[in-house]
Amino acid sequence: MDNFEKYALALMVVFGALIIGGLMAVHIAWVHKAGFLYALSAAVVVWAAGFAVLFDKPRVYGFLLLVAAGFITASIVVLVR
């Protein structure tokens, strides 16, 4: 992994954490239990995806990112309704 990939990964991690953390905070403030649980699930899946990167499993990493995107979408849908 060269330097550009490291910086790109760091940006993805930081902004991903901000988005998921923001979703969790909004759902706590507006008392949407389901939305909070979806955002928390996305955070757990992204945390697990870190191990896929660590063990060099790109297919598992891609699958976990798709699952996390689904949880984030579900959390946003709960927020909008």
Secondary structure as GFF3:
##gff-version 3
##sequence-region A 1 81
A	DSSP	alpha_helix	3	29	.	.	.	ID=ss1
A	DSSP	alpha_helix	33	54	.	.	.	ID=ss2
A	DSSP	alpha_helix	58	80	.	.	.	ID=ss3
###
